[in-house]
Amino acid sequence: MSKNSKKALITLIIFSLILTPAVSFAATEEINAISITSDILIFRPAGIALVPVTAVLFVVAYPFSLIGNNTEKVYEALIAENLRYTFQRPLGEDVPIK
């Protein structure tokens, strides 16, 4: 792995760790132009960028989840939840910027 790709991967992982709590504590209020704009420009692209990162994390965690017999929970936490947030959520909902 080259030095630049390692830096990019570390940056994506740090960004995902910072963004996750903000997204999980988002208040469900009225949808306005700011929440839609921030969703289009920040949160959807971040979610799309994090799909391969969470897939790699799942591949790393998969052997351990087989041993612990909790593969479905690991899949749900790492991949399915991110895919739902990125692709199935209505535009402007559940964003921390209101």
C-alpha positions as CSV (number, residue, x, y, z in Angstrom):
1,M,0.0,0.0,0.0
2,S,1.5,3.3,-1.0
3,K,2.0,6.2,1.4
4,N,-0.7,8.3,-0.1
5,S,-3.3,5.5,0.0
6,K,-2.5,4.9,3.6
7,K,-3.0,8.5,4.4
8,A,-6.3,8.6,2.5
9,L,-7.6,5.4,4.3
10,I,-6.6,6.8,7.7
11,T,-8.4,10.1,6.8
12,L,-11.6,8.3,5.8
13,I,-11.6,6.2,8.9
14,I,-11.1,9.3,11.1
15,F,-13.8,11.2,9.2
16,S,-16.2,8.2,9.7
17,L,-15.5,8.0,13.4
18,I,-16.1,11.8,13.8
19,L,-19.2,11.8,11.6
20,T,-21.0,8.8,13.1
21,P,-21.9,10.3,16.5
22,A,-23.1,13.5,14.9
23,V,-25.4,11.5,12.6
24,S,-26.7,9.2,15.4
25,F,-27.7,12.1,17.6
26,A,-29.4,14.1,14.9
27,A,-32.7,15.6,16.0
28,T,-35.8,14.8,13.8
29,E,-37.1,18.3,13.1
30,E,-38.7,20.0,10.2
31,I,-36.8,19.6,7.0
32,N,-35.5,22.9,5.5
33,A,-33.2,24.1,2.7
34,I,-30.1,24.0,4.9
35,S,-30.7,20.3,5.9
36,I,-31.3,19.3,2.3
37,T,-28.3,21.2,1.0
38,S,-26.0,19.8,3.7
39,D,-27.3,16.3,2.9
40,I,-26.6,16.7,-0.8
41,L,-23.2,18.3,-0.4
42,I,-21.8,16.7,2.7
43,F,-23.6,13.7,4.1
44,R,-24.5,11.7,1.0
45,P,-21.0,11.9,-0.5
46,A,-19.5,11.0,2.8
47,G,-21.8,8.0,3.0
48,I,-20.9,6.9,-0.5
49,A,-17.2,7.3,0.3
50,L,-17.6,5.3,3.5
51,V,-19.3,2.3,1.8
52,P,-16.0,0.7,0.7
53,V,-14.3,1.6,4.0
54,T,-17.0,-0.2,6.0
55,A,-16.9,-3.1,3.5
56,V,-13.1,-3.5,4.2
57,L,-13.7,-3.3,7.9
58,F,-16.4,-6.0,7.6
59,V,-13.9,-8.2,5.7
60,V,-11.4,-7.7,8.5
61,A,-14.0,-8.4,11.2
62,Y,-15.6,-11.4,9.4
63,P,-13.3,-14.2,10.7
64,F,-13.8,-12.9,14.3
65,S,-17.6,-12.6,13.8
66,L,-17.6,-16.2,12.6
67,I,-15.9,-17.3,15.7
68,G,-18.3,-15.3,17.9
69,N,-21.3,-16.4,15.8
70,N,-22.5,-12.8,15.3
71,T,-21.9,-12.3,11.6
72,E,-25.4,-10.9,11.1
73,K,-24.9,-8.2,13.8
74,V,-21.5,-7.2,12.4
75,Y,-23.0,-7.0,8.9
76,E,-25.9,-4.9,10.1
77,A,-23.6,-2.5,12.1
78,L,-20.9,-2.0,9.4
79,I,-22.6,-2.4,6.1
80,A,-26.4,-2.4,6.2
81,E,-26.8,0.6,8.4
82,N,-24.5,2.7,6.3
83,L,-26.2,1.7,3.1
84,R,-29.7,2.5,4.5
85,Y,-28.4,5.9,5.7
86,T,-26.8,6.7,2.4
87,F,-29.3,5.4,-0.1
88,Q,-32.7,4.8,1.5
89,R,-33.2,7.7,3.8
90,P,-35.4,10.6,2.5
91,L,-33.4,13.7,1.5
92,G,-32.7,16.1,4.4
93,E,-33.8,13.7,7.2
94,D,-31.6,12.8,10.1
95,V,-28.8,15.3,9.3
96,P,-27.1,17.0,12.3
97,I,-27.2,20.4,10.5
98,K,-30.7,22.0,10.8
